[in-house]
């Protein structure tokens, strides 16, 4: 699979100091019936540091945005937290920008193809009302030039 888009999600949960990524994977498998976690990558605070975590293999179809068949031509990145009520921490955004740049370079994805989940699932706010999507795209665009 060669992705043409990157779709940004949030977990809609409070980011704790434990590995919430494991709970998300368990939910995807046990409750939703997926074979594993639906996202390709995640950004999460673990203890007092932030990390980029790996989910599905990059060559596998995701299970994160079924609308318009986007699972088949995109990579999904979930930033752990609820960004309806607050902006993501700057360090988490920095890691997300870095991961988006890497994927844009590797797969020749233009920054305008970094999309919010709610662009397809219009009944959701994902990745959150306070998530700075246009800023994310602009930061990626500036660093790619």
C-alpha positions as CSV (number, residue, x, y, z in Angstrom):
1,X,0.0,0.0,0.0
2,X,1.3,3.4,-0.9
3,X,-0.6,6.0,1.1
4,X,-1.7,9.3,-0.6
5,X,-3.0,10.8,2.6
6,X,-2.2,11.1,6.3
7,X,-5.3,11.2,8.6
8,X,-4.9,12.7,12.1
9,X,-7.0,11.3,15.0
10,X,-7.3,11.8,18.7
11,X,-8.1,9.2,21.2
12,X,-10.8,11.3,22.9
13,X,-9.4,10.1,26.3
14,X,-7.2,11.8,28.8
15,X,-3.5,11.1,28.2
16,X,-2.2,9.5,31.4
17,X,1.3,8.6,32.3
18,X,0.8,4.9,31.4
19,X,0.9,3.4,27.9
20,X,-2.6,4.2,26.7
21,X,-1.7,2.8,23.3
22,X,-2.0,-0.7,24.7
23,X,-5.6,0.1,25.9
24,X,-6.5,1.5,22.5
25,X,-5.1,-1.7,20.9
26,X,-7.1,-3.9,23.3
27,X,-10.3,-1.9,22.6
28,X,-9.8,-2.2,18.8
29,X,-9.3,-5.9,19.1
30,X,-11.8,-6.9,21.8
31,X,-14.5,-4.4,21.2
32,X,-14.3,-3.5,17.5
33,X,-13.1,-6.9,16.3
34,X,-10.0,-5.6,14.5
35,X,-7.0,-7.9,14.1
36,X,-4.8,-5.3,15.9
37,X,-4.8,-1.5,16.5
38,X,-6.3,0.4,13.6
39,X,-3.8,3.2,13.5
40,X,-0.3,3.1,11.9
41,X,1.3,5.4,14.4
42,X,0.5,7.2,17.7
43,X,1.9,10.0,19.7
44,X,1.6,9.7,23.4
45,X,3.0,10.8,26.8
46,X,4.6,7.9,28.7
47,X,5.7,9.0,32.1
48,X,7.2,12.5,31.6
49,X,8.2,12.0,28.0
50,X,6.4,11.8,24.7
51,X,7.0,9.1,22.1
52,X,5.9,8.1,18.6
53,X,4.5,4.6,18.8
54,X,4.0,2.1,16.0
55,X,0.8,0.3,15.3
56,X,-0.1,-1.4,12.0
57,X,2.7,-2.1,9.6
58,X,3.1,0.7,7.0
59,X,2.3,-1.7,4.2
60,X,-1.0,-2.8,5.8
61,X,-4.4,-1.3,5.3
62,X,-5.5,0.7,8.4
63,X,-8.8,0.6,10.3
64,X,-9.1,4.2,11.2
65,X,-11.2,6.0,8.5
66,X,-13.7,3.8,6.7
67,X,-15.5,6.8,5.1
68,X,-14.7,7.2,1.4
69,X,-12.5,4.1,1.6
70,X,-9.7,6.2,3.2
71,X,-8.3,3.2,5.1
72,X,-7.0,1.9,1.7
73,X,-5.0,5.0,0.7
74,X,-3.9,6.6,4.0
75,X,-1.9,6.2,7.1
76,X,-3.7,7.0,10.4
77,X,-1.9,8.7,13.2
78,X,-3.6,9.0,16.6
79,X,-2.4,11.6,19.1
80,X,-3.5,10.4,22.5
81,X,-5.7,12.9,24.4
82,X,-8.9,14.8,24.1
83,X,-8.4,17.9,22.0
84,X,-11.9,19.0,22.0
85,X,-11.2,20.9,25.3
86,X,-7.5,21.9,25.0
87,X,-4.7,22.2,22.5
88,X,-2.2,19.4,22.3
89,X,1.1,19.9,24.1
90,X,3.7,21.5,21.9
91,X,6.1,18.6,22.4
92,X,3.4,16.2,21.1
93,X,2.8,18.5,18.1
94,X,6.5,18.6,17.4
95,X,6.7,14.8,17.3
96,X,3.6,14.7,15.1
97,X,5.1,17.2,12.7
98,X,8.3,15.1,12.5
99,X,6.3,11.9,11.8
100,X,4.2,13.7,9.1
101,X,7.4,15.1,7.4
102,X,8.9,11.6,7.4
103,X,5.8,10.1,5.8
104,X,5.4,13.0,3.3
105,X,9.0,12.5,2.2
106,X,8.9,8.7,2.1
107,X,5.6,8.5,0.2
108,X,5.6,11.8,-1.7
109,X,2.5,13.0,0.2
110,X,1.8,16.8,-0.2
111,X,1.1,18.6,3.1
112,X,-2.4,19.5,1.8
113,X,-3.1,15.7,2.0
114,X,-2.7,15.7,5.8
115,X,-6.3,15.6,6.8
116,X,-8.4,15.5,9.9
117,X,-10.6,12.5,10.6
118,X,-13.6,14.8,10.7
119,X,-13.0,15.7,7.1
120,X,-14.4,12.3,6.3
121,X,-16.4,11.4,9.4
122,X,-18.3,14.7,9.4
123,X,-20.3,13.7,12.5
124,X,-17.1,13.7,14.6
125,X,-14.8,16.5,15.9
126,X,-11.7,14.2,15.6
127,X,-8.9,15.2,16.1
128,X,-10.6,17.7,18.3
129,X,-12.1,21.2,18.2
130,X,-8.8,22.7,19.6
131,X,-6.5,20.7,17.4
132,X,-4.5,23.0,15.1
133,X,-4.9,21.2,11.7
134,X,-4.0,24.2,9.5
135,X,-1.0,24.9,11.7
136,X,0.2,21.3,11.5
137,X,0.0,21.4,7.7
138,X,1.8,24.7,7.6
139,X,4.6,23.6,9.9
140,X,5.1,20.5,7.7
141,X,5.0,22.6,4.5
142,X,7.6,25.0,5.8
143,X,10.0,22.2,6.9
144,X,9.6,20.4,3.6
145,X,10.7,23.4,1.5
